[in-house]
Amino acid sequence: MRALGVPAELIEGALAAGPDWRALAQEVRRRKFGPEPPENWSEKARQARFLQYRGFSADHIRSAVSADFDPDSRT
């Protein structure tokens, strides 16, 4: 983008204002599978594959399917 003449401040601002991918992965998982975390390894793998097919990174997927959810985010 800099090669096209876009100011560095504008690039940095756009990147900083981007979506919270962890929260988005959790929301997508919650919409498909419900608020409870996966109960076993095979269910966790199934949910992880679902998110992987939708383009989420391994780090974001791990956070979305982990058992230690924030209880306030279960709405």
Secondary structure, DSSP 8 states (H G I E B T S, - for coil): -GGGT--HHHHHHHHHTS--HHHHHHHHHHHHH-SS--SSHHHHHHHHHHHHHTT--HHHHHHHH-S---GGG--
